[in-house]
Amino acid sequence: MINIKLVRVGVLNALDIIQSAKDLEMKLMMGAMVETRLGCGFAAHLVSVRSIFELVDLDTASLLSDDPTIGGPSVDGLFIRMSKSVFGHGVQPVHSG
């Protein structure tokens, strides 16, 4: 099984890995380093359109003591909830001051 982490490989390399895994009939997992909801949300979008992923571990945003973003996806038990009321990723920066 290959564990893809977008922060480590980038989007274009991830797409190449996904295609190679599909060609070789390998299993895939989508993981994360310690991204905010923006990074985890992008990875969740990618997983949602590629049925080759068997495991997903995108809860690292919940480990941050101070998340610099608001909105966007949220972790709800075993599910990643994406907002249906906004376009795109739905994440906004936290304004200081």
N, C-alpha and C positions, 0 to 999 in steps of 0.2 A: 504494500500500500504506500502511496506517495502522499505526504502531508504538504499541501501547498499553503504557503504563507505569503500573501500579496506584498507585504512590506519587504519581505526578503527577496522575492523574485521579480516583482513588477507585474503589471497587467499583461503585457504582450508575451512575456515568458510564461506566465501562468496559462495563457491560451494555448501556447505551444505544448506545454506539459499536458494539458487536458487532452489535446488531440493525440499526442503520443500515447498516453495512457489508454485512450479509447482504441487506438490501433492495436495496442498490445494486450488489450482486454485486462488491464490492471485496475485495481480499485483506487479511489481517491478519497482524500479527506481534505476539508478546508479548515485550517487553523488560523491562529493569529498570534502576534507577538503581544504587545500591550498597546493596542490601538484604542482610540476613542470610538464613539458610536459612528463617526463618519467612516472610518476604516472598516469597522465590522459590518456596517450597513452596506458598503460597496461589495464586500465579500459575500454577504447574504444575497444581494441582488444577483451576483454571478452564479452562486449555487442554485438559486431558484430557477434559472433558465438552462441549467446543465444537469441532466438526470444521472450523470455518472458518479456523483458524489454519494458515498455511503455513510460518511461520518462528517459532522460539522461541530466545531468547537470555537464559537465566536462570542464568548461571554467576557472577554478580557476587559471591556470597557467598565464592567461592574467592579473590577479590581482597583480602578483608579480612585485615589482619595479626593482628587479635584478634577472633574471632567470639564474641559474648556468649551464644551458645546452644550446646547440645549436642543430639544426636539429630536427628530430622527427615530431610528429603530430602538426598541427596548427588549430586554431579555425577560421573558415571562415563563419561568420554569424551563421546560424543554423547547420552548418556541421563541423565535425572534419575530417580534411584531413590527411590521412596517406600516407607516402611516398611509392611509388611503385618502387623506384630506389635503395633502400637499403634493406638488410635483417634484420630481427629482428625489434627492436623498432626504430632504426635510430637516437637515441639520443647520443650525445657526450658531455663530460664535457667541460666547458670553461676553457682553460688553463690560469693561471695567471702568467705572466712573461715569 
